Amino acid sequence: MPKLLLASETDTLDLNEIADKGLGYQAVTGVTGFGLPPVSVQWLEGAGDGATFRRRRVLTRDIDIRLEILARDRQHLQELTDRLALALDGRCTLTLLDEDGTRWTVEVFRTGGGDYSYGVDTIGEREFSTVITFRSEDPYWTSSEAQFRYVGGSTANPFLSNLAQVEVSASQAIGEIQLDNRGTAEAYPVWEIIGPGRNFLAVSPKGERLAWSGRLTADERLIIDTRKGTVVDQGGANRYAELEEAPRFWTVKPGLSTATAQLEDISAASKITCSWRPRKWMVI
């Protein structure tokens, strides 16, 4: 199976160690929960036949990993099981490594498993096997490789070939941004605006508006994280109140689409960066 890593705040366990080194941890055949996550579908039932679809909500993802440990001796086995227990005590990051080097991650918590049958799963000498059950609050897998698009600035970047920038006037720029989300789920863009400039506006392919009415000097920048719903400057100060009423933190749909971004009172140093990490429903 693909290589897996399990990381806590203080440690990272390689779940392919036995295959690579002959000792350590190994995720073995029987892992479940990497496919499509469950969904909850609501229907409106009336007096007539059938029902009318109302909405769908993607639920949390449950993952079962069959894990084996192979140690040098009894003392080493105790060290490895203690290390596993510490790693599972809190939030963890489960990572699947693709052959092309891309890492797909999901944040998880242990919700069960970890027990064993003495004499079957271990005799306390060198070997130990168990099943660990995790649950992720976000059911999607997120790529380690962020995608970037730019408007303005002087940075020579390969993504600039995908950008058609149109100068409206000496003090205003509007750019069309080609969005290519190579995932299978909606992705959340992060906008970084480098001053000088004021009145930032990003319009989605569907016409949804994310507008910020503020001003940045030449040494200031603004970061709008649509996933977290936060707006901060380079010092971490909250600038959310400068968004227009009822802002739309729109997402990047899978596939190709075109959005626009604009900033007023700009200079040659002004720049808008849009970045996002593709997400997937399932990984193999």
CORTA-V963640 format. One record per helix or strand of 3 or more residues. SS is the DSSP state (H for helix, E for strand). FROM is the first residue (numbers start at 1). TO is the last residue. If there is no record, write none. Layout:
BEGIN
SS:FROM:TO
SS:FROM:TO
END
This chain:
BEGIN
E:3:7
E:12:14
H:17:21
E:24:27
E:39:44
E:52:58
E:61:70
H:74:87
E:92:97
E:103:113
E:127:136
E:141:152
H:158:162
E:163:169
E:172:181
E:190:194
E:197:203
E:209:216
E:221:225
E:230:233
H:240:242
E:255:264
E:271:280
END
